[in-house]
Structures are given as C-alpha cells and as structure tokens.
Amino acid sequence: MATFSREYSFISEEQIKCNIAMNVKKYRQLAKITQEQLAVDIGVSTDFIKKLENKMGEVGCSNYTLYKIAKVLNTKIDNFFK
C-alpha cells in the first residue's frame, strides 16, 4: 500500500495557547466565576490563572488542567480551541 504526504494547514502552538487563553477568560466571565474561585476549584494558584488568561500564548496548561477548567465552567473542551 502506497502512502503519500497530504497537505494540511495547521495553526501554530502559540496561536492555540492564545485561543485557549482568550476562551478561558471568556467562558469564566460568562459563568460569573472569579479567577480566584476558578483557581480554588481546579487546585492551582490564582497567579497561574492570571498568567494563563493574560499572557496570551506565553503560558499553557496540561490537558488535564484544561479538562478541569472546562468541567468547572460547564463547557466543552473544544470550545477553548475556537
């Protein structure tokens, strides 16, 4: 069976982190949850949430942390990538 390279257009890892940052903030505000409360709910520091939301691509998080954020904010995890 022959294989061949297919063409795909991917956004950069930095852009993914930026999208996640903007959307964590967006869905947190829609849920009317403070950064402090989100941090407590998922077991991280408030400083981490502040950096995640405000550094726009400089700070990322693990898949598990993103899963916990989605669960607390009652949204699908894929919404963070849009």
C-alpha positions as CSV (number, residue, x, y, z in Angstrom):
1,M,0.0,0.0,0.0
2,A,1.5,3.3,-1.0
3,T,1.4,6.3,1.3
4,F,1.8,9.9,0.4
5,S,2.0,13.2,2.1
6,R,-1.2,15.1,2.3
7,E,-1.4,18.9,2.7
8,Y,-2.8,20.3,5.9
9,S,-2.8,23.8,7.3
10,F,-2.1,24.0,11.0
11,I,-2.1,27.0,13.3
12,S,0.9,27.5,15.5
13,E,1.2,26.2,19.0
14,E,1.4,29.9,20.2
15,Q,-1.9,30.6,18.4
16,I,-3.5,27.6,20.1
17,K,-2.3,28.9,23.5
18,C,-3.6,32.3,22.7
19,N,-7.0,30.9,21.7
20,I,-7.2,28.9,24.9
21,A,-6.2,32.0,27.0
22,M,-8.9,34.2,25.4
23,N,-11.6,31.5,25.7
24,V,-10.8,30.5,29.3
25,K,-11.3,34.2,30.2
26,K,-14.5,34.4,28.1
27,Y,-16.2,31.3,29.5
28,R,-15.1,32.1,33.0
29,Q,-16.6,35.6,32.8
30,L,-19.8,34.1,31.2
31,A,-20.0,31.7,34.2
32,K,-19.5,34.7,36.5
33,I,-16.6,33.0,38.3
34,T,-13.6,34.9,39.5
35,Q,-10.1,33.9,38.7
36,E,-9.6,33.2,42.4
37,Q,-12.6,30.9,42.5
38,L,-11.6,29.0,39.3
39,A,-8.1,28.5,40.8
40,V,-9.6,27.1,44.0
41,D,-12.0,24.8,42.1
42,I,-9.2,23.3,39.9
43,G,-6.5,23.3,42.5
44,V,-4.0,25.8,41.1
45,S,-2.8,29.2,42.2
46,T,-4.6,32.4,41.3
47,D,-1.4,33.6,39.8
48,F,-1.5,30.6,37.3
49,I,-5.0,31.6,36.2
50,K,-4.0,35.2,35.8
51,K,-0.9,34.3,33.7
52,L,-2.9,31.8,31.6
53,E,-5.5,34.4,30.7
54,N,-3.3,37.4,30.3
55,K,0.0,36.2,28.9
56,M,-1.8,35.3,25.6
57,G,0.2,32.3,24.4
58,E,3.2,32.6,26.8
59,V,1.7,30.3,29.4
60,G,-0.1,27.0,28.6
61,C,-1.6,24.2,30.6
62,S,-1.8,20.5,30.6
63,N,-4.7,18.6,29.0
64,Y,-5.9,17.6,32.5
65,T,-5.9,21.2,33.7
66,L,-7.9,22.2,30.6
67,Y,-10.3,19.4,31.3
68,K,-10.9,20.6,34.8
69,I,-11.4,24.2,33.7
70,A,-14.0,23.0,31.1
71,K,-15.7,20.9,33.8
72,V,-15.9,23.8,36.2
73,L,-17.0,26.3,33.5
74,N,-19.6,23.8,32.2
75,T,-18.4,24.0,28.6
76,K,-17.0,21.6,26.1
77,I,-13.2,21.4,26.0
78,D,-13.2,22.0,22.2
79,N,-14.7,25.5,22.8
80,F,-11.3,26.6,24.1
81,F,-9.7,26.0,20.7
82,K,-12.0,28.1,18.6
